[in-house]
Amino acid sequence: MRVVPIEGLDRPELQDFTRLTDVNLRRLREPAGGLYLAESTKVIERAVGAGHRPRAVLSREAWLPELERILAAFPDVPAFVGEDEVLQELTGFHLHRGAIASMHRPALPDPADLLRDARLVVVLEDIVDHTNVGAIFRAAAGIGADAVLVTPRCADPLYRRSVRVSMGTVLQVPWTRLPEWRDAAPLLHGLGFTIAALALADDAVPLDRYAAQRPDRVALVLGSEGDGLSRDALRAADTVVTIPMRHGVDSLNVAAASAVALWALRPA
């Protein structure tokens, strides 16, 4: 690993890490530049373990031995090192997790390839909160979904906050983007998936009853935080499933609901 002390903040090589609190700039830079940011040595290790290539690392000196081990296969990757005050001035926030890496984004797989051998997948429709996206990926990894598919307007799973909240599991769970429902529904049905929409509806089937006669291949669809699932998603669904609630509570946060539903629907 090539260690480079930070002697000035205007080096072109540092541009991956500048103005990280500017949301619009970050959204523009990461997807368009083919990069995402992995924060903490644990997440960086998971990214490398998933076969992703680092471009540069920003770190406090105390974390260099750990980074040397993680990045042993990438001796030419620069590790920019500075004191806390310098790193905070550069990034705009306190780097309390010790290190952050800019990583090259991998190409997304074709949905059909991802679904071919899957039995339980999660579809995220237009979920815009990066914290919820990350938490759902963590539930999918921990409980055992085979893949996550996100709609065109869903938040980016490789956004820095999503990666962090997921504890790096967005780098482990296979995922890709689906087309619009007019193409996504025939794709899922053609591969033998039953589409189960998690939503409130008068004709919804309670989750425990649905799980007792679980189809062999299930695509569990979760909707946005405000409006829930779209009409197109509900039309595409074979069944609407609901989590029975008590004490006047109508629903759970989407991330919590994903964990409950995935646990109930996990393959035997």
N, C-alpha and C positions, 0 to 999 in steps of 0.2 A: 504494500500500500504506500502510495506516494504522499507523504505528510507535507502540507504547505501551510506555514504560519500566515495568518491574515495580517498583512501590513497596511492594507488600505481597502476601503469598501467599494472602490470603483473598478475592481478587476472584472473583466467580462465573464470570467469563469464563475463568478459568484452570483450571476443573474438568476440562476435557478432558485435562489434562497432569499431574494430581496422582496420587500413589501408583501410579505405573506399574509398580512391582515387585510389587504385590499381584495375583497371577494371577487369583484368583477375581473380584475387583472389575473387572479389565480385561476378562475374558470376559463379565461381566454387562453392562458399560457399552457396549462397542463394538457388538455386534450389536443389543442392545435399543435403544440410542440412535441406531442408524443411522449409526455412525461407524466409521472405522478410522484407524490412525496410520501416516503415511508418514515414515520417518526418513531424513534426509540430503537435500541439495538435489537430488541425482541422482534419487532415488526420487520426491521431490515433483514434479520436472519430468515424470517419466514418468506420474505420476498425472494431472497437469493435461493432458498430451498425450493421455491416454486419455479425456478429457472429464469427469473427476471434479471436483467442486467443493470447494475448500478452505473450512473454517469458521474456522480460526484457525491461527497459526503461532507457535512458540516458538523463539527463536534467540539466538545470540551476535551482537554488533554487527558483527563482521567479515564475517558472511555476508549482511548486508542488501543489498549491491549485487547479488549473485547472485539473491536472492529477489525483488528489485524487477523483475528481468528475467523471472523465471519467472511471477510473479504479476501481470504488467502488466494482464491482463484482469480482475483482481479488486481494484479500488482500495479497496473497503470492508472487505476482510479484515484483521483486526487482526494485527499482528506484535508479539508480546510479547518484549521484549528485556531481557536481564539478564546479569550477570557469571556466570562458571562456578559459583561457590559458590551463588548464588541459584538457578540452574537445577537444580543437583544437589539442593538442599534441596527444591525443588518436585517434581521428578520421581522422586527416589530413586535416580538413577544419573547417571554422568558423561555428559554430552551431547557425546561426542567426535566425532560426525559433524556438529556445528554447528547443525543445525536439525531440527525435527520439526513436522509439520503434522497437525491433525485434519481428516479428509476425510469428506464425506458419501458413504455407501455407495450405489453404483448399484444399481438393481433388477436381479436376476438374470434372464437370458433364459430362455425356454422351451427345454427340451432339444431338442425337435424342430426348432426354428428354428436352434439352434446346430449341429445335426448334418446339416442338409439338404444342404449342399455340401461336407461334410468327407470325407476319405479315410482319415486316420489320427488317432485320438483316444486319449486315455489315461483310464482309469477308476481312480480311487483309492478302494479299499474300506477304510474304517475305519482309515486311517493316522493315528495320533494324534500323532506327533512333528512339530512345526511346522518343524523344520530339514529333515526329509525332504520335507515338502510343498513347501517353498520350493525345495529343490534339484531336485525333479522338475519343477517349473514352469520352472526355468532350463534344464533339459535339453530340455523340450518346446519352449521358445522358440528355443533355439540350434540344435536339430536339425531342428525344423520340424513338430511335431504341430499339427494344425488346432485342437484344443480339448482341454480337460481337464474331466472330469466327476468329481464327488466324491459319495460316498454320504452318507446322512443323518448317520452317526456319524463321518465323517472330520473331521479338524481343519480349522479355518477358514483358508483360504488368505490372508485379509486380516488375520490376526493379525500383530502387529508383527514378530515374529521371522520368520515365513514371508515377509513382504514383503521384509525386509532380506536374508535368505539368498538369495532369488530375484533379488536386485539389481533389484527392481522389475518383473520380468517377469510376476508375477502380475497386473500391471495392463495387460499387453499381450496375453497369451494368453487368448482367449475361454474362459470357464469357467462352469459352473453346477452345481447340485445335481441328482442323479438321485433318483427315488423308489426304493423297495425293489425287490429283484430280480424279484419277481413282476410288477411293472409295467415295470421297466427293461429286462429281457431282451426282451420283445415289442416295446418301442419300438425298441431297437437292431436287432433282426432285421427289423422292419417297414421300416426305412430302408435295409436292404441290408447291414448290418454283420455281419461274422464276428467272434464274440467269442473272443479268444485270451487264455487265463488263463496268466500267467507263474507257474509253480509247479513243485514237485517231485512227480513221479508216475511210476509204473512204465511207464505208456503215453505219457509226455510225448514230444513231438516236439522234437528239437534245434532251436534257434533258426535256425541257418544253413540247415537243410533246409526249415524252414517259410518262411523269407524267400525262398528260391529259387523257391517257388511261391506267393508272397504273394497273398492275395485282394485284390480291388480296394479294398474298404473294411474296415478292421480297427479294432476296439476292443480295445486292449491293457489288460488288467486286472491291477493290482498290489495285493497284499494287505498287511495290517498287519504291523508289525515283529515281533511275537511269534508269533501263531498263523498267520500267512499268510492265504490266502484262505478264506472261509467255505464251507461245504458248498453253500449256495445259489448262490454265485458259480461254483463248480466245476460244479454241475449246469447252470447257464445257459451255460457255455462250450461252444463248438463244438470247440475244440482246447485241450489243455494244452501249453504250450510251455516249454522249459527251456533255460537257458544251460549248456552243458557245462563242467564244472569239472575241475581237476586237484589233485593233491597232497592229497587228502582233504578239500578244502574243498567244502562242499555248496552254498553259495549266496553271493551278494553282498548287501551292504546294498541296501535297496529303491531308494534314489536312484541308486546306481551301476548297479544292474540296469536301471533305467528308461533310462539313457543308452545302455547297450549295446543293449538291445532296440529302442529308437527308431532308433538308427543303422542297425541291420540291416534294419528294416522301413520306412525312409523311402521315400516314393514316388519312382519314377524321374523 
